[in-house]
Amino acid sequence: MNRPTGEQLEIASGDARAVVTEVGAGLRSFTVADVPYCETYGADEVPPLGAGAVLVPWPNRVGGATWSHAGMRRQLEMTEPARGNAIHGLVRKEAWTVLEHGDASVMLGIEVGEVQGWPLPFRTTVRYALEDGGLSVTHTVHNTGNEEMPFGVGTHPYPRPGHVDVDHCVLTLAARTVLPVDEETMIPSGKPQSLEGIELDFRVGRPLRGVELDTAFGDCEPDPDGIVRHSITHADGGVEVWADASFGWVQVFTPADFPGKGARAVAIEPMTCPPDALNSGTDLITVAPGDTWTGRWGITPLPR
């Protein structure tokens, strides 16, 4: 049977389980002792609302699906036609190659050549591993071309606080700024604004009930150990999305009805750069020919 997401790649360690898809190299499920810590979907379904997607070489949107490189305006495929944008990179709907598949980890990779609007070839990999009571995810981007490559990396998990309704939970973010956007195009309309004293400040934590977000937050502050931490918590525990300091941005999305769940969900999407970074240049990573960038993030269940 040909599934929309290809082969389903299972990994396990103790009572932890995860499933990764061949198409898109996306995270389809993550459970510990049969308790879900990310929203899931059926093996024969298309990932809903970007669930679990890997977003390379840009996360979020490119305004007008155009950007400039080497003095030329480049026209990307308009993958969000309703808003006129290119969204979520080039690899989330492509078949990846399984490079390693062990009991507790799996690594996939994909080569991207020159495609419409993107003249910079590269290779990217993602490795999922069950370790330290949670799931860690390691990304690499290797420049296979002959010129410097600017890019960003993002990911699109919907962390789930077990069997508890998110409306009974508290959202905490490490971000110190918020990026204003045009409501029609979702492209930035100004500079990042401080969260000090405004309702969107989630640094201390706020109840999720009644909160509606499709919002880019920036200036994520790492803890003393260098790790950025965001969480959804309740009286009996919760779930944490962590990332290394290169993921200085996070998009938070709260769809009212996650397909197949019949209830609200929360996407906490670590990003290395904000929306439309290919045009603004904000926090783009640049790798020289032959060089490789590496970044990590993960999902960890939180005890009571």
N, C-alpha and C positions, 0 to 999 in steps of 0.2 A: 504494500500500500504506500503510495506517495503522499506523505504528510506535508502540509504547508511549511513546517519548520524542519523537515528532513528527519534524520536520525535523532533519537532521544538518548542522550549520553548521561547515564546515571553514575553517581559516585556516592560512597557511603563510608562513614567512620563511626563506630559505636552505634548510637541511636540517631545520628545525624544523617540526613539524606538530601541530595540535591539532584536536579535534572537540568542539563544544559542542552540547547538545541544546536543542530548542525547548521541550519540556516540562521544567519545573524549572530551565531555564537551567544545567544541570549540565555538569561537565567529564567527557567520556567517554573521551578519550585525549589524551596528550601524549608525543610522541617527538622525538628529535633524532638524525639519521642512522640512523633506523629502530630506535633503542634506546629502549625504553619507560621513561618516568620517572613514570608513574602507572599503577595497575592499570586495566584496561579491561573492557569487556563488549560483547556483540554489539549491532549497531544495531537489531536486532529483539527485544532483551531488555529486561526491566524492570531498572533499576539495582539490583544486588545490595548488600545491607548498607549502603544509603545512599550508595553510591559517587558521588563528585563533586557531592553535593547542596549547594544554597544554603539556609541555615537562617535565615529571617527571619519574624517579628520576635522569635524566641527560638531559641537553639541548645539541643540536648540536651533535657531533660525539664522539664515542669511537673507537680509532684506532685499526684496526684488529679485532674489536668486542671482544676484550679480556681485562681483567683487573685483578689485584690481590687483594684478600681479605683473611685475616686470614692465610696468608702464602700459599694460593693456587691460581693458575691461573684459572680464570673463563672465560668460553666461552659463550658469549651472542649470541643471534640470530643475524645473519648478515642481517640487514634490509636495508643496502645500498650495495648490492653485487657488483655493478660496481666499487666501491672504496674499498670494503672489510671492511666496518665499520658497527657498530651498531649506528643508528641515532635516536635522538629525544625521547629517553626514552621508557616506557613500556605501556603508557595509552592512546595514541592519537587515537588508532583504537578500543578501548574497549568500551563497553556499561557501562555508569555510572548510578548511582541511583539518582533520583531527591529527595533531602532531604527537600527542601523548595521551594515554588513557589508562590510569592506574585505578586502584580500588578507591582512593580518597581524593584523587585530583584528575583533572582533564585540561589539556591545553589545545587550543585551536589557533589557526593562522590563516591569513588571506593576503594575497598580493593584489595591489591596486595599481593599474597602469595609468596612462594618460586617458582621461575620460572627459566628457563634455564639461567645460568650464574648470577642469582641474588638471593642469599640465604637469603635476608633480608626482611621479611614481613613488610608492612606498609599500612597505610590508608591515602588517600589524599582527600582534598575537594577544591572546587573553588566556590566562590560566586561572581556573577555579580550584580551590583547595579547601577541604574541610579540616580545620585545625584550631586548637585552642578553644574549643567549644563553639566555634562559629564558622563562617564562610569568609575566606579571603580571596580577593580577585586582583590579579596582577596584569597590567597592560604594558605592552611595548609598542613603540612606533619606530621603525627603521627607515631612514631615508635611502632609497635605492636609486635616486636620481643624481643629476650632476650639478644641482644648485640648492641653496638653502631652502628649507621647506617650513613655512609657518603653518601651525595647526592647533587644534584643540581636541580634547578628549572629554567625553561625558558618558554617563550610564544612566539607565532609567528604571531602577528598581521601585517596587511598591512595597516597602517594608510593612509587615503586618504584626501587630502586637498579640500574637497567639489567637485565641478564640474570642477576644474582647472587642467589642464594637469601638471603632476609633472615636466616636462621639463621647465615649467615656474616658478618653485619654488626654494626656497633656503633650503638646509638641514643644520641644526645645531645640533651638538652632544655635550654632556657633557664630552666625553671621552678625556683622555690625553695620551693614549698609543694605539698602534696597535699591533696585534699578527701576526707574519709571519707564513705562512703555506705552506706546500708542495702543489703545484698546482694540482697534480694528486690525492692525497688522501684527501686533505683539513685538514690534521692533522698538528698541530703546528710543525714548524721546527726550532724554536729558542725562545728566551725570548722576552717578550713585549718590543717594542721600543717606545721611546718618539715621539710624533707627532710634537714637536717643529720644525718649519721651513720646514716641508714637505707637499706635496700636500694633504695628507690624513687628515690634521688638519681641522676639521669642527667646532672647538669651536666658531669661529666668524661667521661661516655660509658661505656656498659656493653654487653657482648655481648648480642645479642637471643636467642640460643639458650636455650630453656627459660623465657623471660620471657612471662608471660601478663598482659595488661593490658586493662581497660576502665575507665580511670581519668582523673579530672579533675585536672590540675595547674594551679597558679596562680602569681601573682607572677612572671610571666615577665619576665626582666631584659633590656632592650634592650642591644645593643652601643653603643659611643660614637657611632655614626652614627644612633642612634634606632631601629634595626631589631632585632626579635626573631628569633633564628635557631634552628631545630631541624634535625637531620640524621640520615640513615641512611648510614653510610659503610662502605667496605671497602678492601682494599689498592689497588684500581685506581680508586677514585673514590667515587661515591655520589650522593646527592640531598639538597637542602636545601629545607625549607619555611620561608619567611621571612614576616614580617608587621610592619606598623607597630605602634607601642607601644599602640594602642588594643586590640589583641588580646592582652590580658594573661593569658589562659587558653588551655589546650590540652588536648583530650581525646585520649588515645592508646588505640587499640583494636587487638588483635592476634588476629584470627580465625584458627583453625587451618587452615581450608580455604576460601580465597576461591573462590566459585563460578566455574567455568570455568578456574581456574588449577591446582587440585589441589595447592595448597601454601599455606603461611602468607602472610599479608599484614600490613601495618601501616598503620592510619589515623592520621594526625597532623592533628588538626582544630583550627585556630585559632578561638578564641571570644573575644568581647568580655566575656563574663560566664560564671559557672559554671552548672551545672545548677540548676534551680528558682529562678533569679534573679528571676522575676516575683513570687515569694513572699518571698524573703529581701531583695530590693532590692540585693543585692551587685553592684556595678559595672554596673548598668543605665545605659544612655545615655538622656538625655532631650532631645527636640527640641521647640522651641516651634512653634506653628502657623505654617506657611509656611517653616520653616527646613529645612535639609538637612544631614545628616551624611555624611561620606565616610571610607572606610577602605580599605587596600590590603594584599594579601598576594601570595605567588607561590611558584612552584616553579622551582628552578635546578639543573641538573646540576652535579655537583662533579667537577673534574678530578683526576687522580691526584696 
